[in-house]
Amino acid sequence: MKRFSSFLWAGAAGVFLSACAYTPLYAPKHQAHVMVGAVTVSNPDILPGERRTAQDVSRELKQRFPSLDPNGYSLRVSLFEDLGTLAVQRSATVARAEVVLTATFTLTDAAGTDVLIADVVSRAAYNVEETPFSTESGRRYARLTAARNVAQEVALRVSQYLKNHPETP
């Protein structure tokens, strides 16, 4: 009986919430025609960590825009990564560093016209520890966090553009 009442309440909540006419910004009908193209790192001295960042951004965007339609929109992303240091205390004995990931992305329609060009910046801090392994682990997680933030912001801006320009390419 408890199980039946749980299903009844869940069904009633679903019906109630579906009646509010809420439409997500990233509705699937707007994503149907976006194909993620190349995601590259534009640093001249590419290190393995930066290549991994490009893979993370590409994976996140391909999950959000799974289309393989060459007649739709195409999304290209170029990444630039910079590492900076921060001093937390006045004596600068506690150090933190940050990964600054800048992405320039271009959304191109089927005719080859660039319809949206924008930049996104994400910063993720990590501790500089006495042990190199701890510092490297923090840097790796900061890169992953920055990559996810960049991918999310790019996806939101592309979705917003597609919602405001509903015509298909």
N, C-alpha and C positions, 0 to 999 in steps of 0.2 A: 504494500500500500504506500509506503514511504517513497519507493522508487517511482510509482505512478504519479504521485503528487509532485515530485521533482521534475519529471518530464512535462507535467501540466504547467508548472510555473515557468519553466524554460521556454515552452511554446508560447505562453502568454506574453512573456517579455520580448520574444522575437517579433511577434505580431505588433506589439506596441511600438517598439523601436523602429520597425520598418515603415511605420506610418508617418514618421517625422520628416520624410523626404530628404534625408541626409544623403549627400552624394560625396564620396571622397574625391579629393583633388586628383588623385592618381588612379582614376577609374580605368579598368581594363580596356574600354573602347578607345581611350586616347593613347594607350601604349601599344596598340596592335600593329602600328606601322613604323615603329622605331627599331632600327637595327644598329647595334653597337659595333662600331668599326674599330679602328686601332686605338689602343691606349698605350701611349709611349712616355718615356721619361726623357726630358730634354737636357738633363745635366751632361756636360761634356765628359766628365769622369764618372761613368756609371759604375756603381758598386753593386754587388749581388743584392744587398738590402733594398736598394732603390728599384731594382727590377722586380723584386717581390712586391713592392708597393704598387707597381703598375698592374701586376697580376691580381692583387686584391681589389683594386678599383675596377678592373675589367670584370672580375667575377661578380662583384656586387651589382654592377650596372646590367650585366647579362641576366642576372636573376630578376631584376626589375623590368627589363625590356627584352623578353625572350624571342623577339621576332627575327626571322631570317629572310624577310621579304626584301629583295633588292630594289623593289619599286616604291618603297616607302622612304621614310626619313633615315638619314645616316648620322650617327653620333661619333665624333672624333674627340679624344681627350689627350692633351699634352700636359705632363706633370713636371714640376720642378721642386726638388726637395732641398731644404737647407736645415742645418743643425746649428742651434744657438745655445748659449749658456746663460744662466740666470744665477745671481747671488741672492740667497734668501735672507741671511742675517747681515748686519752691518759689517761684521768682521769677515764676511764672505767665507765662513768655515763650512757652511752647509750649502752645497751647490746643487742646482737643478739645471737640467738642460731641456731643450724643447725641439721637437721636430716641426718644422713649418713646411706644409705641403701646399703648393700653389698649382691649381689646375686651370688651364685655358681650354674651354670646350667649344665645339662648333657643331651646330645642328644644321644639316644640309637636306633640302627637300629632293624629290625625285628628279627634278629638272637640273639639279646641280647647283642651285642657288643657296648660299649661306643665309639661313633665316634667323639664326640666333647664335651670337658669339658672346661669351661672357667668361669672367674669371671667378674662381672660388678659392678662398684661403682657409686652411684649417691648421690649428696649432694644438699640439699635444705635448705636455710636459712629462718628464720622468726624472727620478733621482739619480744622481751620480754617486755611486757607492764606492767603498774602498775595494770591494772585490769586482774584478772585471766581468765575471759572469752575471752578477746582479745588475750591473749597469747595462750590459748588452741585452739582457732579458727585458729590462725597462724600456730600452730604446726600441726593441722589436715590437713590444706591445704598443708603444706610442705611435710607431709607424702604422700599425694595424688600425688603431683608433683614428688617426688622421685620414687614412685611406677610406675607412667606412664613412667618416663625416663628409669627406669630399664627394664620395659616390652618392650619398643621400642628398646632399645639396644640389648636385648636378641633376639627379633624377627629379627632385622637386621643381627646379627651374624649367626643365624640359616639359614636365607634366603641366606646369602652369602655362607655358607657351601653347601647348597642344590644346589645353582647355579653352584658352582665349582665342585660338585660331582653329576651330573645329573642322575646317575643310581638310579633306584627305589629299595627300600629294598626288 
